[in-house]
Amino acid sequence: MNYSNESTAVFLINDAVRAVMCTYEDDTPVPPGTRVKNATMFKTLDPDIEVDDLVVVPTTTRHKFTVVKVVEVDVDVDFNNPTKIDWIVQRVDTSDHEKLLASEKTALRAIRSAEQRREREKLKEALMADLGDKYDNKAIEILASAGSAAPETE
């Protein structure tokens, strides 16, 4: 073992430490058993981290953290590789965000439906006002029932 890489020593003393590969880039899917290009190894004590999870990791840019995607879990560690292996800060739980987006989508559907109904009612009122007595009652009945059901035929 190359003892100049202290970041791998924890793998020897704690069996709960896991090595996972993560990528910052959103690469196209790769066949199983194939390593993703530009993936970086990180270590974690979180037993629940899985492939496709998003995790926060330390960086040297901006606020010193960024989000990456897990592409491989429980990989073998090369103890002779001098590359430093950083700890994953935490897994990103996106479930609340996904619920929020679903709620927003439902609300927007309801808004569009209400706007459509409002515009339909405004148009129906305008047509009724314009038609007045120009047409017989049957035509007005057809307009009044527009959008609710097909008019009855005699």
N, C-alpha and C positions, 0 to 999 in steps of 0.2 A: 504494500500500500504506500502511496505517496502521501506522507504526512504533511506536505505543504498545503494540501487542500483540506482544511479543517471543516469545511462545509459538508463533507461526506462522512465524517467520523460518527455523527449521530446515528447513521444507519446501522453502525456496528453495535451500538449500545442500547438501541431502542427498536424492538421489532415492530412497533406500531407506526414508525415513520414510513411513509409511502413516497415513492418517486413517481411523479406524473409528468407527462409531456404536454406542453401547452403551446398555442400559437396565437400571435397577435393578428396575423393575416387570416382572412377567411378563405382558405384554400379549398379547392374543389375536393369532393370526397375521394378517398384513396381506398384501394382494396384492403380487406382485413389482413393484418400481418405486415403491412407496408408502413414504414415510418413517414410521417408528414414532413415535407421540406420546411425548413426554417422553424422547427419546433424547438422549444427550450425546456430543459428539465427543471422542475421545482420539487420541493419537498413539503409534505403536509402530515399532520396528525389526524386529519378529518377522514374517518373511515367511509363516509358517505359520498365523497367526491366521485363522480362518474364522467365518462366520455360525454362530451357536449355541454357539460356544466360551464358556466362562466365563473371565473375566479379573479379576485383582486391580487395583484402581485406588485412588489416594489420595482421601481424604475429609477432612472436618473433624470427624467424629464418632468416638466410641469410641477405637479404636486407630489411627485415622487411615488406615485401609484398609477396603475393602469389596469384595464380589464382584458383578460385573455380567455381563450376557449380551450378546454381540456380535450386533447385528441387521443390520449393513451394513458392508461393507469397501470400502476404496479409494474413499472419497467425496471429492468436491471440497472444497477448503478456501476459505472466504471470507476473503481476507487483509484485508478492511476491517472485519470483525466484531471488536469489541474483547474478546469473550469469551475468557478464558484456556483453552487446550487443554492438559490434563495428560497426562503419559506413563502408559501402561499399565505396571504393575509387572511382571506376568508372567501367562502363561496358566496356568489351573488344569488339571493333568492328573488326570482323574478315573478313569483306567483301573485303577489299583490299588484304588481304593475300589469300583469296580464288580465287580472280581474278588473282593474281600472279601465283598461282599453276595451274590454268587452262591455262594461257598463256604458262607456262613452259611445260605443257603436250602437247599443240599444237605444240610448237617449237620442242620438242623431237620427235613427230610423223613425222614432216617435215624432221628432221635430219635423222631419220631412213629410210624414203622413199628415200631421196637423196643418202644416203649410199648404199642402195639396188640398186638404178638405176646406180650409179657409178660402183659398183661391177659387175652388169649385163653387162654394156658396156665394162668393162675391159675384162671380160670373153669372150664376143662376139668377141672383137678384137683379143684376143689370139687364139680363135678357127678359125677365119677366116685366121689368119696368119699361123696356123698349117695346115689347110686344103689346102690352096693354090689351085693348079690345080688337086689335087687328086680326087676331086669329081666333078660331073657335076654342072652346074649353078643352077639347081633346088634345090639341097641340100643347096647351098650357099644362095639362096633366102629364104629358110625356116629358116636358121640360122639368116639371116639378119632381118627377121620379128619376131624372137622369142620374145615373151612377148607382142607384140603389137596386133596381131590378129591371128586366126587360119589360116594356109596356105590353099590356094584354092586347090581343087582336080579337076583332069581332068576327 
